[in-house]
Amino acid sequence: MIEKIYDSPNIYRIYVPLPENPLKNLNCYVVKTGDKDLVIDTGFNMKECLDELKKGLAELNVDMEKAVLFLTHMHSDHIGLTEEITEENTTIYMYRLDYQYLSKIQKRDIWCWLEERFIEAGFSENLLKQQEEVNPARVYAPKNCFNITEIEDGFIFKFGGQEFECIHTPGHTPGHTCIYLKEEKILFSGDHILFDITPNITRCKGVPNSLEDYMNSLKKIKDKDINPLQHIGLVKGTSMLVMMNC
């Protein structure tokens, strides 16, 4: 399902279902500028997600050879279909820290570290084995690491007369990143801000205090000039578009 939610720039939401998942859906946003198209996040690496995402991109006439794909963070519901929808010349932006974590996940380094923490907390090896076979973060993740253009906090990219600012908002993941359109006062908040729940803040290898990072990231966003008169971002699902004070 496609929904147009803003004019100038033209912003669309593609509803990507997340079957048998309490989050229900992933909001993939497409910004059409007349020059290039910006696609934000993808969905799980599963057929139901792929079918809807490809259908939406086709309806919007998105040429992924010329498009920019922005991945807000490393979780599988946001990056799972990256390999499936990108072409050789697709530009992929992702914050360097989350990409580094993704590389370690592909090598099982992060999963092994997490399993050790679970065992310390009293989980049995049998239970860990069971969740390995059903955990969507593992089952529906990208099969391989893909090439990206690494970004940093404050990185700005421009096309179609639009200026997109990348804001590093760690907490949900170490490299979670939002996109801010200053002129329109629009924030694509990913999973940093959600509809009626708080994001999952988890312990990450090498991160002393994820919750403290998240609270500081909320303060960072609060200082941004975001239009308080519009409420188009209040759409249930993971990955948000926000035009309201946080």
Sequence and secondary structure as in RCSB ss.txt:
>XXXX:A:sequence
MIEKIYDSPNIYRIYVPLPENPLKNLNCYVVKTGDKDLVIDTGFNMKECLDELKKGLAELNVDMEKAVLFLTHMH
SDHIGLTEEITEENTTIYMYRLDYQYLSKIQKRDIWCWLEERFIEAGFSENLLKQQEEVNPARVYAPKNCFNITE
IEDGFIFKFGGQEFECIHTPGHTPGHTCIYLKEEKILFSGDHILFDITPNITRCKGVPNSLEDYMNSLKKIKDKD
INPLQHIGLVKGTSMLVMMNC
>XXXX:A:secstr
 EEEEETTTEEEEEEEE TT TT EEEEEEEE SS EEEE    SSHHHHHHHHHHHHHTT  TTT EEEE  S 
HHHHTTHHHH  TT EEEEEHHHHHHHHHHHTTHHHHHHHHHHHHTT  HHHHHHHHHH HHHHTS SS    EE
E TT EEEETTEEEEEEE  SSSTT EEEEETTTTEEEEETSS SSS       TT S HHHHHHHHHHHHHTS 
  TT  TT  SSBSEEE S  
